[in-house]
Amino acid sequence: MGRIVITGGAGFLGSHLADAFLARGDEVVAVDNLITGDMANIAHLEDNDAFEYRNIDISDPFDVEGDVTAVLNFASPASPKHYLDMPIETLRVGSLGTMYSLELAKDKGARFLQASTSEVYGDPLEHPQTEEYWGHVNPIGPRSVYDEAKRFGEALVMGYHTKHAVDIRIVRIFNTYGPRMRVDDGRVVSNFIVQALQGDPITIYGTGEQTRSFCYCEDEVRGFLALLDGEHIGPINIGNDGEFTMHELANLVIEVTNSSSELVYEPLPADDPAQRRPDLTKARTLLGWEPKIQLREGLERTAAYFEAQLGAGS
């Protein structure tokens, strides 16, 4: 048994991580200031004696008393809608928040896992993206508040590993979806499903030929645990290497939801990547991990969740 601190623990992925650790017998301290997290994501854990929630902004110095086995840093706005609305908060949590989380790990002698992102690759000139690719990122574009915060975060984590011998892991997360995403999340899967369920036109930005690779949250969390428990510090890509155009995704969502929604087109946002697919060679060979849930099944599960949320007026 271990005692795990998850920053962003009331968020989409953070709450699923809390479930996974508790299921295997660990204690969990979820740290979140609810800027994008939601207490509803962890309400089912309220009576679990192995779970604790702390309302903390990790952009300021913080501490967690007692032993800590591992610190997993998942605190950050993650959708373009949210980080564009909160640029300074995103930069603060990606820099200061990461540093203060690393300080906690250093002081406790805990392993540290940094949630990085495929956004460090920017609008990639290499396809699929390997961990050795340095990326093609606009450092002053509108997406830079998130992209550069995550790139800086990786550098800071490596700095603590080199200077203070903190035992680190770095995961680069590709597009992830599933239950507990917010109805107003703003990312493409949630947008398409909510629009389809409500019978609204499905908004495609650009031509619809740009591609993404979508990993269901259950698979993603298995990958996080494999990385945390293994001996490889990373960075390691965790995602699904199935690649879909936005047209393919939209049509599959319409099928899954039995929607009559039509497709409408809007201009492509600045610096939006034309293609994104992970090379999973390291995840498969070093971690023994690969995704299992196909896109259709994941969309069916996610649509059922959003249908319940919309029915409840959330």
C-alpha positions as CSV (number, residue, x, y, z in Angstrom):
1,M,0.0,0.0,0.0
2,G,1.1,3.5,-0.7
3,R,-0.1,7.0,-0.1
4,I,-0.6,8.9,-3.3
5,V,-1.0,12.7,-3.8
6,I,-2.8,13.6,-7.1
7,T,-2.8,17.3,-8.0
8,G,-5.9,18.0,-10.1
9,G,-7.4,15.1,-8.3
10,A,-11.0,16.3,-8.8
11,G,-10.5,16.7,-12.5
12,F,-11.4,14.4,-15.4
13,L,-8.2,12.2,-15.4
14,G,-7.3,12.9,-11.8
15,S,-10.5,11.4,-10.5
16,H,-10.1,8.3,-12.6
17,L,-6.6,7.9,-11.3
18,A,-7.9,8.2,-7.7
19,D,-10.3,5.3,-8.4
20,A,-7.5,3.2,-9.8
21,F,-5.2,3.7,-6.9
22,L,-8.0,3.1,-4.3
23,A,-9.0,-0.1,-6.2
24,R,-5.5,-1.5,-5.7
25,G,-5.3,-0.7,-2.0
26,D,-3.5,2.7,-2.0
27,E,-4.5,5.7,0.0
28,V,-5.2,8.9,-2.1
29,V,-5.0,12.6,-1.3
30,A,-6.7,14.5,-4.0
31,V,-5.5,18.2,-4.3
32,D,-7.5,20.6,-6.4
33,N,-8.7,24.2,-6.3
34,L,-11.7,23.3,-8.6
35,I,-10.8,25.9,-11.2
36,T,-11.7,23.2,-13.8
37,G,-12.2,20.2,-11.5
38,D,-15.6,19.2,-10.1
39,M,-16.5,17.8,-6.7
40,A,-19.1,15.6,-8.5
41,N,-16.2,13.6,-10.0
42,I,-15.1,12.5,-6.5
43,A,-18.4,12.5,-4.7
44,H,-18.6,8.7,-4.7
45,L,-15.4,8.6,-2.7
46,E,-16.6,10.8,0.1
47,D,-17.1,7.9,2.5
48,N,-14.0,6.0,1.6
49,D,-11.6,6.1,4.6
50,A,-8.6,5.8,2.2
51,F,-9.5,8.9,0.3
52,E,-9.0,12.6,1.3
53,Y,-9.7,15.8,-0.6
54,R,-7.8,19.1,0.0
55,N,-8.8,22.4,-1.6
56,I,-5.4,23.7,-2.5
57,D,-4.0,26.0,-5.2
58,I,-0.6,24.4,-6.0
59,S,0.6,27.6,-7.6
60,D,1.3,28.7,-4.0
61,P,3.6,26.7,-1.7
62,F,1.8,23.8,-0.1
63,D,2.4,20.7,2.1
64,V,0.7,17.4,2.8
65,E,1.6,16.0,6.2
66,G,2.5,12.4,6.7
67,D,4.2,9.9,4.4
68,V,3.8,10.2,0.6
69,T,4.8,7.5,-1.8
70,A,4.1,9.3,-5.0
71,V,3.0,12.6,-6.4
72,L,1.2,12.8,-9.7
73,N,0.9,16.2,-11.2
74,F,-2.3,16.5,-13.2
75,A,-3.3,20.1,-12.2
76,S,-3.8,22.3,-15.2
77,P,-6.6,23.5,-17.5
78,A,-6.3,21.1,-20.4
79,S,-8.8,22.2,-23.0
80,P,-8.2,25.1,-25.4
81,K,-11.4,26.8,-24.2
82,H,-10.2,26.8,-20.6
83,Y,-6.5,27.6,-21.0
84,L,-7.3,30.4,-23.5
85,D,-9.7,31.9,-20.9
86,M,-7.2,31.4,-18.1
87,P,-3.8,32.1,-19.7
88,I,-2.0,33.3,-16.6
89,E,-3.5,30.6,-14.3
90,T,-2.3,28.0,-16.8
91,L,1.2,29.3,-16.9
92,R,1.3,29.6,-13.1
93,V,0.2,26.1,-12.5
94,G,2.5,24.7,-15.2
95,S,5.5,26.5,-13.7
96,L,5.1,27.3,-10.1
97,G,2.6,24.5,-9.5
98,T,4.9,22.0,-11.0
99,M,7.8,23.3,-8.9
100,Y,5.9,23.2,-5.6
101,S,4.7,19.7,-6.4
102,L,8.3,18.7,-7.1
103,E,9.3,20.2,-3.8
104,L,6.7,18.0,-2.0
105,A,8.1,14.9,-3.8
106,K,11.7,15.9,-2.9
107,D,10.9,16.5,0.8
108,K,8.9,13.3,1.1
109,G,11.3,11.1,-0.9
110,A,8.4,10.3,-3.2
111,R,8.3,9.3,-6.9
112,F,7.0,12.0,-9.1
113,L,4.9,11.6,-12.3
114,Q,4.5,14.6,-14.6
115,A,1.4,14.8,-16.8
116,S,2.8,16.3,-20.0
117,T,1.1,16.4,-23.3
118,S,1.3,15.7,-27.1
119,E,1.0,19.5,-27.4
120,V,4.8,19.7,-26.8
121,Y,5.0,18.4,-30.4
122,G,3.0,21.4,-31.6
123,D,1.9,21.2,-35.3
124,P,4.3,18.3,-36.0
125,L,6.5,18.0,-39.0
126,E,7.2,14.3,-38.0
127,H,4.5,11.8,-38.2
128,P,3.8,9.7,-36.1
129,Q,5.4,11.5,-33.2
130,T,8.2,9.7,-31.4
131,E,9.5,10.8,-28.0
132,E,12.7,11.9,-29.6
133,Y,10.9,14.5,-31.8
134,W,11.6,18.0,-30.4
135,G,8.4,19.5,-31.8
136,H,7.2,22.4,-34.0
137,V,5.7,24.9,-31.5
138,N,4.8,28.6,-31.8
139,P,6.2,30.0,-28.5
140,I,4.0,33.2,-28.6
141,G,0.9,31.9,-30.3
142,P,-2.5,31.6,-28.6
143,R,-1.9,28.0,-27.6
144,S,1.5,28.7,-26.2
145,V,0.2,29.4,-22.7
146,Y,-0.5,25.6,-22.4
147,D,2.2,24.2,-24.8
148,E,5.1,26.2,-23.3
149,A,3.9,25.6,-19.7
150,K,4.1,21.9,-20.4
151,R,7.4,22.1,-22.2
152,F,8.8,24.1,-19.3
153,G,7.3,21.6,-16.9
154,E,9.2,18.7,-18.5
155,A,12.4,20.7,-18.2
156,L,11.8,21.5,-14.6
157,V,11.1,17.9,-13.8
158,M,14.3,16.8,-15.4
159,G,16.1,19.6,-13.5
160,Y,14.9,18.2,-10.2
161,H,15.9,14.7,-11.3
162,T,19.4,15.9,-12.2
163,K,19.9,18.4,-9.3
164,H,18.1,16.7,-6.4
165,A,17.8,13.0,-7.6
166,V,14.0,13.1,-7.5
167,D,12.7,9.8,-8.9
168,I,10.6,11.0,-11.9
169,R,8.3,9.8,-14.6
170,I,7.1,11.9,-17.6
171,V,4.0,10.9,-19.6
172,R,3.0,12.6,-22.9
173,I,-0.8,12.3,-23.1
174,F,-2.6,12.3,-26.4
175,N,-6.2,13.2,-26.9
176,T,-8.1,11.5,-24.1
177,Y,-11.9,11.3,-23.6
178,G,-14.5,9.5,-21.5
179,P,-16.9,10.0,-18.6
180,R,-16.4,12.9,-16.2
181,M,-15.4,15.3,-19.0
182,R,-17.3,18.5,-18.5
183,V,-20.3,19.2,-20.7
184,D,-18.7,22.5,-21.6
185,D,-15.2,21.0,-21.8
186,G,-14.6,22.4,-25.3
187,R,-12.5,19.6,-26.7
188,V,-13.6,17.9,-29.9
189,V,-15.1,14.6,-28.5
190,S,-17.2,16.3,-25.9
191,N,-18.2,19.1,-28.3
192,F,-19.4,16.6,-31.0
193,I,-21.2,14.3,-28.6
194,V,-23.1,17.1,-26.8
195,Q,-24.0,18.8,-30.1
196,A,-25.2,15.4,-31.5
197,L,-27.3,14.6,-28.4
198,Q,-29.0,18.0,-28.5
199,G,-29.6,17.8,-32.2
200,D,-27.5,20.8,-32.9
201,P,-25.2,21.2,-35.9
202,I,-21.8,19.6,-35.3
203,T,-19.1,22.2,-35.7
204,I,-16.0,21.2,-37.7
205,Y,-13.1,23.6,-37.8
206,G,-11.2,23.9,-41.0
207,T,-11.8,21.3,-43.8
208,G,-12.3,18.4,-41.4
209,E,-9.3,16.5,-42.8
210,Q,-7.1,17.2,-39.9
211,T,-6.5,14.1,-37.8
212,R,-6.3,13.2,-34.1
213,S,-5.8,9.9,-32.1
214,F,-8.3,9.3,-29.3
215,C,-7.6,7.3,-26.2
216,Y,-10.3,6.2,-23.8
217,C,-9.7,7.2,-20.2
218,E,-9.6,3.7,-18.9
219,D,-6.8,2.8,-21.2
220,E,-5.0,6.0,-20.5
221,V,-5.0,5.4,-16.7
222,R,-3.6,1.9,-17.2
223,G,-0.7,3.5,-19.0
224,F,-0.1,6.0,-16.3
225,L,0.1,3.2,-13.7
226,A,2.4,1.1,-15.9
227,L,4.8,4.1,-16.3
228,L,4.7,5.0,-12.6
229,D,5.4,1.4,-11.5
230,G,8.0,0.7,-14.1
231,E,11.7,1.7,-14.3
232,H,11.7,4.0,-17.2
233,I,11.5,7.8,-16.5
234,G,10.3,8.8,-20.0
235,P,9.0,10.8,-21.6
236,I,6.8,8.1,-22.9
237,N,3.8,8.6,-25.2
238,I,0.5,7.2,-23.8
239,G,-2.4,7.4,-26.2
240,N,-4.2,5.4,-28.9
241,D,-2.4,5.2,-32.3
242,G,-5.6,4.8,-34.3
243,E,-5.9,8.0,-36.4
244,F,-9.1,9.6,-37.5
245,T,-10.1,12.7,-39.4
246,M,-12.6,15.1,-37.9
247,H,-15.1,14.0,-40.5
248,E,-14.7,10.4,-39.5
249,L,-15.1,11.3,-35.8
250,A,-18.2,13.4,-36.5
251,N,-19.9,10.7,-38.6
252,L,-19.1,8.0,-36.0
253,V,-20.6,10.2,-33.2
254,I,-23.7,10.7,-35.3
255,E,-24.0,6.9,-35.7
256,V,-23.4,6.2,-32.0
257,T,-25.9,8.8,-30.8
258,N,-28.5,8.2,-33.7
259,S,-28.5,11.9,-34.2
260,S,-29.9,13.9,-37.1
261,S,-27.3,16.6,-36.6
262,E,-25.7,18.2,-39.7
263,L,-22.1,19.3,-40.2
264,V,-21.2,23.0,-40.2
265,Y,-17.8,24.5,-40.8
266,E,-15.9,27.3,-39.1
267,P,-12.4,28.7,-39.7
268,L,-9.5,26.7,-38.2
269,P,-8.1,28.2,-35.0
270,A,-4.6,29.6,-35.1
271,D,-1.8,27.0,-34.7
272,D,-4.2,24.1,-34.7
273,P,-2.2,20.9,-35.5
274,A,-2.9,19.3,-38.9
275,Q,-2.2,15.8,-37.6
276,R,-1.5,14.0,-34.4
277,R,-0.7,10.3,-33.8
278,P,1.6,8.8,-31.2
279,D,4.4,6.3,-31.9
280,L,3.7,3.8,-29.1
281,T,6.9,1.7,-29.6
282,K,8.3,2.6,-26.2
283,A,5.0,2.1,-24.3
284,R,4.6,-1.3,-25.9
285,T,8.2,-2.5,-25.5
286,L,9.2,-0.8,-22.2
287,L,5.9,-0.8,-20.3
288,G,4.1,-3.8,-21.9
289,W,1.1,-1.4,-22.4
290,E,-1.2,-0.7,-25.3
291,P,-4.7,0.6,-25.7
292,K,-7.5,-1.9,-25.8
293,I,-10.8,0.1,-26.2
294,Q,-11.7,0.9,-29.8
295,L,-13.1,4.4,-30.6
296,R,-16.7,3.2,-31.2
297,E,-17.0,1.5,-27.8
298,G,-15.4,4.5,-26.1
299,L,-17.7,6.9,-27.8
300,E,-20.7,4.8,-26.8
301,R,-19.7,4.8,-23.1
302,T,-19.0,8.6,-23.2
303,A,-22.2,9.4,-25.0
304,A,-24.2,7.5,-22.3
305,Y,-22.4,9.6,-19.6
306,F,-23.2,12.9,-21.4
307,E,-26.8,11.9,-22.1
308,A,-27.2,11.3,-18.3
309,Q,-25.6,14.6,-17.5
310,L,-27.7,16.5,-19.9
311,G,-30.8,14.8,-18.6
312,A,-29.9,15.8,-15.1
313,G,-29.5,19.5,-16.3
314,S,-25.7,19.6,-15.6
